[in-house]
């Protein structure tokens, strides 16, 4: 059985999508998540999520964290979702006996990441399409909203979610 991977610094890393597909093929029964820590100013906006994966082999757990400093800039406003993705990915890796870290688990070394890795990291974390229209302003900072040319989804041109 083959798993989807991406190249990061010359090494193949599985993707969350790849391990999830593999888990379904092998009879994934259930995934549950729990937010252990919400991102707040006093904890440097770190979200921590616990995931439990149930398969025919048993229950596997993983913890995932995310802060604006350890994720891609496009994902920074979606810290809880990234922490959840990382937690589920770690639990799925244990269930599938995959030792290599997922692309989504890696930190903010994104200046050197290839475009296909950046796309894998960003695709699921943009604002929903049609939420913003042309010439509309960001509800948080008032900057112009721009459309991701690949996905057609909108985001703040000033990346205001990175400002503290």
PLY file of the C-alpha trace (Angstrom):
ply
format ascii 1.0
element vertex 164
property float x
property float y
property float z
element edge 163
property int vertex1
property int vertex2
end_header
0.00 0.00 0.00
1.44 3.37 -1.04
1.11 6.55 1.01
1.10 10.13 -0.24
4.33 11.96 0.65
5.99 15.29 -0.07
9.68 16.14 -0.32
11.02 18.38 2.45
14.75 19.07 2.36
15.36 15.91 0.33
13.41 13.63 2.66
9.96 12.16 2.01
7.36 12.99 4.66
3.85 11.52 4.66
0.94 13.94 4.54
-2.06 13.97 6.84
-4.23 13.25 3.81
-2.05 10.24 3.02
-2.18 8.68 6.50
-5.92 9.34 6.77
-6.52 7.60 3.43
-4.37 4.67 4.55
-6.23 4.45 7.86
-9.58 4.31 6.05
-8.24 1.57 3.78
-7.19 -0.40 6.87
-10.55 -0.07 8.62
-10.40 3.13 10.68
-13.27 3.02 13.18
-13.21 6.38 14.95
-11.28 9.60 15.55
-12.04 11.78 18.58
-10.36 15.03 19.56
-10.30 17.17 22.67
-9.02 20.73 23.03
-6.68 20.66 26.04
-5.51 24.28 25.80
-7.09 27.17 23.92
-4.71 29.71 22.35
-4.57 32.78 24.59
-2.17 35.70 24.93
-0.86 34.39 28.26
0.14 31.03 26.69
1.63 32.68 23.57
-1.42 31.59 21.53
-0.54 27.89 21.82
-3.35 25.44 21.15
-2.96 21.87 22.39
-5.24 19.10 21.18
-5.43 15.41 22.11
-6.61 12.89 19.53
-7.74 9.29 19.97
-7.85 6.98 16.95
-9.64 3.64 17.13
-8.77 0.86 14.70
-9.13 -2.90 14.75
-5.68 -2.95 16.40
-6.80 -0.79 19.34
-6.85 2.84 20.50
-3.95 5.17 19.72
-3.51 8.68 21.10
-1.52 11.69 20.05
-0.98 15.25 21.21
-0.61 18.16 18.80
0.29 21.77 19.41
0.36 24.87 17.26
1.30 28.52 17.73
1.59 31.36 15.19
5.37 30.86 15.41
5.43 27.16 14.47
3.02 27.15 11.52
2.90 28.56 8.02
1.79 32.23 8.01
-1.36 31.35 6.05
-2.39 28.89 8.77
-1.65 31.16 11.74
-5.28 32.26 12.21
-6.32 28.61 12.39
-4.15 27.44 15.30
-6.73 25.11 16.86
-7.39 23.32 13.57
-3.67 22.85 12.95
-3.13 21.53 16.49
-6.00 19.11 15.87
-4.56 18.01 12.51
-1.18 17.42 14.12
-2.71 15.44 17.02
-4.78 13.27 14.68
-1.77 12.77 12.43
0.40 11.59 15.33
-2.27 9.16 16.53
-2.80 7.87 13.00
0.96 7.41 12.53
1.09 5.27 15.69
-1.91 3.24 14.54
-0.28 2.65 11.14
3.26 2.13 12.48
4.68 5.14 10.61
7.70 6.67 12.34
8.36 9.60 9.99
6.84 12.97 10.99
4.01 14.26 8.82
4.60 17.33 6.68
1.94 19.11 8.78
3.83 18.37 12.01
6.93 20.24 10.92
7.64 23.70 12.27
7.84 27.10 10.65
10.82 26.49 8.39
8.52 27.30 5.53
10.81 29.64 3.59
12.62 26.58 2.28
9.57 24.38 1.71
8.67 23.45 -1.82
5.45 24.82 -3.31
3.68 21.45 -3.13
4.32 21.27 0.63
3.09 24.83 1.16
-0.05 24.00 -0.82
-0.65 20.87 1.27
-0.31 22.93 4.45
-2.47 25.83 3.33
-5.29 24.27 1.29
-7.54 23.35 4.20
-6.99 26.49 6.25
-8.08 29.42 4.07
-11.27 31.37 4.69
-14.28 29.75 3.02
-14.77 30.78 -0.60
-17.42 33.45 -1.23
-17.15 34.68 2.37
-15.47 37.81 1.00
-16.16 39.57 -2.28
-13.82 41.70 -4.40
-12.76 44.98 -2.72
-14.04 43.83 0.67
-11.97 44.66 3.76
-10.73 42.36 6.51
-13.17 42.37 9.43
-10.28 42.41 11.92
-7.92 45.11 10.57
-9.64 46.70 7.58
-6.95 45.69 5.06
-7.83 44.47 1.59
-8.82 40.82 1.27
-7.02 38.89 -1.47
-7.91 35.64 -3.17
-5.63 32.58 -3.12
-5.19 31.90 -6.87
-4.93 28.14 -6.35
-7.93 27.58 -4.10
-10.03 30.66 -4.80
-10.34 31.32 -1.07
-9.84 34.70 0.61
-7.34 35.94 3.22
-6.14 39.25 4.71
-3.45 40.87 2.55
-1.76 42.30 5.66
-1.77 38.94 7.47
-3.08 40.75 10.53
-3.40 37.51 12.50
0.40 37.62 12.93
0.33 40.98 14.72
0.21 40.84 18.48
0 1
1 2
2 3
3 4
4 5
5 6
6 7
7 8
8 9
9 10
10 11
11 12
12 13
13 14
14 15
15 16
16 17
17 18
18 19
19 20
20 21
21 22
22 23
23 24
24 25
25 26
26 27
27 28
28 29
29 30
30 31
31 32
32 33
33 34
34 35
35 36
36 37
37 38
38 39
39 40
40 41
41 42
42 43
43 44
44 45
45 46
46 47
47 48
48 49
49 50
50 51
51 52
52 53
53 54
54 55
55 56
56 57
57 58
58 59
59 60
60 61
61 62
62 63
63 64
64 65
65 66
66 67
67 68
68 69
69 70
70 71
71 72
72 73
73 74
74 75
75 76
76 77
77 78
78 79
79 80
80 81
81 82
82 83
83 84
84 85
85 86
86 87
87 88
88 89
89 90
90 91
91 92
92 93
93 94
94 95
95 96
96 97
97 98
98 99
99 100
100 101
101 102
102 103
103 104
104 105
105 106
106 107
107 108
108 109
109 110
110 111
111 112
112 113
113 114
114 115
115 116
116 117
117 118
118 119
119 120
120 121
121 122
122 123
123 124
124 125
125 126
126 127
127 128
128 129
129 130
130 131
131 132
132 133
133 134
134 135
135 136
136 137
137 138
138 139
139 140
140 141
141 142
142 143
143 144
144 145
145 146
146 147
147 148
148 149
149 150
150 151
151 152
152 153
153 154
154 155
155 156
156 157
157 158
158 159
159 160
160 161
161 162
162 163
